[in-house]
Amino acid sequence: MNFPDTLKYTKEHEWIRVEGNIGTIGITDHAQSELGDIVYVDIPDAGATVKQGDVFGTIEAVKTVADLFAPVSGTITEFNSAINDAPESVNSDPYNTGWVIKMELSNPSEVAALLDVASYKALVGQ
């Protein structure tokens, strides 16, 4: 299983890559393997504001639907529209082509409270 050490993680199995004031967010390799084949991702339109821990959308797999939780507070600026046509990219490449949203962070200090790679690996038993 892949756990990039350049990312921060949540206990709910989302990851965030912060570049400047923008966070790219998706689900972890562990989460996609637990969900199984991803068939659909439902996200509000760009411009939606969410708080850390809020549900910002859902991800649907063949057998289940799971909520997506915001790792930080901010405004959604972009949805990865490529996953509408190829939701399986969340399974095959969750950290690159399978990202879900980009968000402008309203409180960048929240990132410090997220899990580092060692803590996330311990959480999932790796």
N, C-alpha and C positions, 0 to 999 in steps of 0.2 A: 504494500500500500504506500502511496505517495503522500508525504507531509512536508511541503516546502517550508524551510526555516525562515523565509523572508516574510511570511504572513503572520497575522494574528487570528486566533480562533475563538469561537464561542462554545459554551457547554451544549448549545443546541445544534452544533455541527455546521455553522456557517464560518466562512473565512473572509478576511478583508485584506486587501493590499492598498496601502495608503501612499499616494503620490501627491505631494503638496497638500491641498485641501480637498482632494477627491479620493474617495474610497471605491475600489472595485470589489464587489461582493458576490459570493457564490456559495455553493454547498461543498463540503469536504469530500474527498475520495471515500472516506469511511461512510458518510451519509449516503452517497449515491449507491454504494455497494449494498447497504442495508435496505434501501428503497427498491432496488431492482430497476428494471427498464423504465426510464423516464419517458412519458408520452406527452406531457403538457406542462407549461409553466404559466401561471396567472399572476400578473403584476399590475398595480395601478399605473396610470399614465405618469409620464415625467411631470414633475412639479409637485407631486405628493410629498408632504412633510411627515416624517416618522420620528418617534423617540426611541432611544436605545431600549431594546427588548420588545418593542411593538412588532406585531405581525405585519409584514409588508407585502405578502402574497402567499401563494400556495404552489406546491410542486406535486404533480400527479404522476404516479407510477402505475403500472399495470394492476397492482393489487391494493394500492393505498393512496391517500392524499395526505400531504404533510404541510404544516405551516412553515413559512420562512420568517425568521426573526431578525430584526435589524441589530447588527452588532454595535452600532453607534447611532446617534441622533443626526438628522440632516434632511436634505431635500433630494429626492430622486431626480437625477438629471438625465439618465439614459437607461433604457432597457435593451438588453441584447436581443434584438429582433431576429437574429440568425437562429436562435433556439426555437422560434416558432416553427420554422421549416425543418429544423434538425434537432429536436429535443434530446436525441441520443448523444449529442455532443456533451451534455452534462455528465453522462456516464463515461464517455471515452476520454474526455479531457476537461475535468471539472475546474482546473485552475487556469486554463487559457481560453480556448474557444467556448467552453461551457460556463463562463461567468454569467451572472444573472442581471445585476444592475450596477450602475455607477451612481454615487451619491456625493453631494457637496456636504462636507461635515460642518455641523453647526457648533460642535463642542469637541475639537480634536483631542482634548485631554482624556476623553472616554476610552481612547485606543489603549492607553496604558493599563486599563483594568482588564483587558482581554487576555486570553491564554497565549503563552508562547508555545512553540512547537513541542518542547519537552512536556509541558503541562497537558497539552492536548493529547499527546501520545499516551500519557499515563491515564487520562480520562477514558480512552478507548481501549486500553489494555495492550498497547504496542510497546 
